[in-house]
Structures are given as structure tokens and as C-alpha cells.
Amino acid sequence: MIEVLPDRLEGAPSQLRRRWSDEIKEQAVAASLVPGANVSAIARGIGISPAQLFDWRRMALRKGSASLPAPPPDASLEATQPTPCVIEIVVGGVVIRADATADETHLRRVIRAVCSA
């Protein structure tokens, strides 16, 4: 007869071929889906292989009884601001670069000045 180890999850079956209740599986899957969770450590704590826990996760995700948590927003994406559009005008050998919001009359003056030089 196999003894139930004291460090095993309460409610774990003691037979050779263990039959885990749906409740225990759900608890293990939920714990493994927490961001930053160590799936191998959770599996060892229950007394199963990590592959078995990953299989439970895969089945729960397919059934829709569990879902992956949304990834945290990437701080680098929030901090970046869109780069303004730049207009490049080549007159002869001179390149005139202006912001897309530049005033048209100002650009005409600059182009005339470059052309007359």
C-alpha cells in the first residue's frame, strides 16, 4: 500500500494510477496560469510531472474552462511617441527637410531662397 505523503496536496489520490478530481486539476491549472508562476514547481508540489500539468493546461484552454492572462502592457510601447513625418525636397544639390506640419508659405520662401542662391 502506498502512503499519502504529508507534503502532497490535500485530496490527492493514493492509488498507483491516480485519478485526480476536476477540482484539483482546476486549482493546479489556475495556479500555473498566474503570471510568473513556476509550472515545474507547482507540478512537483502536487506530485506529478510538469508534462502532466502542461497537458491539463492544454486541455483546459481547449475546453475554454481556463484562459491565459492578458500580457502586461509593454512600458516601452507606451513611452514611445510617433515620429513626426518629415518632408524632403531636393533642389539642385540642396536637401530641404521640413516637418509635415510646416507652413506652406514658409516652405515657398525657403525654396525660392535656395533656388535664387
N, C-alpha and C positions, 0 to 999 in steps of 0.2 A: 504494500500500500504506500502511496506517495503522500508525504505530509505537505500541508499547506505552509509555505514559508511565511514567517511573520512580516517580512518586508514586501510581500506581494499585495497587490491591490485587493481590497476587501470585496468579496463577491466573486473572486476568480475561481474557476472550477479546479478540482484537484485530480481529475482523471488523466490518463496518459494522453488521450486525444481530447483536448479541452474544447468545450463548446462555450463560447463567450456570448453573454447576453447582448442584445442590441443596445441596451443602456450603457454597458461597459464600453462597447465599441464606439458609441456616440461620444462618450466622455473622452476617450482616448483621441478620437479624431478631432474633437473640438480643441483639446489641449495642444494637439500638434499643428493646428492651423493658426494659433496665436503668433503674430509677427515676432520673430526672434526665437521661437521655440526650437529646442533641440530634439528632433524626432527620434534619434537613436537613444537618447537618454530616457525619453518617455517610454519607448518600447522596452528598454531594459528594466525600467521601473515596474512595468506590468508583467514582465517575464516572457515577452515574445521577441521575435526578431524584428529589426527595423523594416525588413521587406514585407512582413505581415501587416505592420501598421500602415505602410505606404499603400498596400493593397486595399486595406479598409478605407483609407482616404480616397483612393481612386474610385472605389465602388460608391462611397457616399457622395462624391462630386458628380458621378454619373447619374445617380438617383435624384440628385437635387436636394438631398437632406442636409447637405453641407455646402458651403461656398467659400471660396478663397477670399480673404480680406482684401479690400482695396489697397493698392500700394500707397504709401505716404507720398504726398506731393513733393516733387523734387525742388528743393530750395534754389538750385542753380537756374531752373527754368523760370521761377518766379522773379528772380533778381535781374534776369536779362531783359533788356528793353529792345524793341525792334530797332534795327539800324535804319536811319533815315535814308531815303533814296537820294542818290547823287546823279546829277546830270553832267555829262562830259561833252563839251563842244570843242572840236578841233578846228582851229582857224589857222591855216598855213602850218607852221611848226609849233604853234602855241596851243596848249590844252587849257580850256577854261572849265573849272569844276564848280558847280553850284548846287546848293541844296534844292530839292524838288519844290520847296515852298518859296523859292526866291521870286522876287517881284519881276514881272516881265519887262517893265520899263528899265529897271536896273540892269538886267541882262542885256538889253539892246544897247545901253550906254557902254557897257564893258566890251561888247563885241565890236561896236564902232571904234572904240579906243584902240583895240587890238588891230583892227583892220587898217586904221589910219597910221599906225606906227611903223 
